[in-house]
Amino acid sequence: MTVLLTSAMAFSMMQLFLIGALGPRLVGELGISRTVLGLTTTAGFGAAALLSPVAGRLVDRVGPRRCLVALLLLAGVSLALIGAAPGAAALLAAVALGGLPQALANPATNKVILAVVPAERRGGVTGLKQSGVQFGAFLAGLPLSLLAAGVGWRGAVWTAAGAAALAAVWAALTLPPDAPATVSSQRPAPSSRRVTKRLAVFSLLLGCGIASVNTYLALFGAQRLALSPTTAAALVAVLGVAGIGGRMGWSRAAGRPGRAASLPSLLAAGAVGAALLLAAAVLVHPLVWVAAMAVGSFAVAANAVSMVLVMQNAAPGRAGQDTALVSAGFFAGFAVGPPLFGVLVSASGYAPGWLLVAAEFAAAALVAVPLMSRRCGDAE
């Protein structure tokens, strides 16, 4: 079950990782500009942010099994359309369609965990399935990229589409039937609503910073630190591996009684230090490697911990909707953060850009401070 949920998370964002990894081939064959290639990220995450509230209600009403199967099928269709895209317009439309699997991923997988995983194991399972996003990046960046060198980028994308379809069959055969939908007449407790809203704002700020690092770290290494393209790309790999370890370790810790609420603010504070190390790397270049590991260990891990906290605080029957609201904030941050960073870097250089990321992480830490008290309502 854990492997299936991890695979679902990987396929939910596979399209964006593949476009990033295969970007030079896409630019060359389709004749699109780097600006249009960058818009694919905005299209994917923007659509996911807009669709997340609808996706959350859908998961609560239809059930996680049906939604997970639909997620994997839609991911396969999106990948197939990307592989067939004749130009920029079709590519952007296919990526926007892939925003729906992104929107469904966290609500559906969280609902499955709540349904089939004992409470004491939910933190560890959540960390593993959230690390699926980083595993998806690895698959796009290495085996599928090597396949593209042999059969072309379209063949590699279609291979991923076929794998997503097979995963949909796997999910249909493996997941337990959905329980009958129940409509609760009870309104969620005010404290539960406040926790969810606070986590959504936290995720927005966190997403702004993480997306800026993801998008510009390799470019920073190549342009400002004089690293070779291969070495600069290795920075992203270090970030990804640290993110996998961080999500697994911190989510397991968050699953222990009384631990989860204190972690988002602490992890965001650690991410502030990571961003400051990136700014310092302008002067002391080797610090960039420490910074990449720290961003993965703290900032990337904080998103997984927020998912554990959502499940612990979700009102009965609303886990999908609450998860979707928090995910919408995270996706919106991914859509907004990199353009703001890019404008600042173009005007003032990378050091001010990393200070902006540090400020975003610091704001996230402050937003999460009231979560340390279980009676979040008293802090309002």
Secondary structure, DSSP 8 states (H G I E B T S, - for coil): -HHHHHHHHHHHTHHHHHHHHTHHHHHHHH---HHHHHHHHHHHHHHHHHHHHHHHHHHHHH-HHHHHHHHHHHHHHHHHHHHH--SHHHHHHHHHHTHHHHHHHHHHHHHHHHHHS-GGGHHHHHHHHHTHHHHHHHHHHTHHHHHHHHH-HHHHHHHHHHHHHHHHHHHHHHS----------S---HHHHHHHHHHHHHHHHHHHHHHHHHHHHHHHHHHTS---HHHHHHHHHHHHHHHHHHHHHHHHHHTSTTTGGGHHHHHHHHHHHHHHHHHHTTTSTTHHHHHHHHIIIIIIHHHHHHHHHHHHH--TT-HHHHHHHHHHHHHHHHHHHHHHHHHHHHHH-HHHHHHHHHHHHHHHHHHHGGGGSS-GGGG-
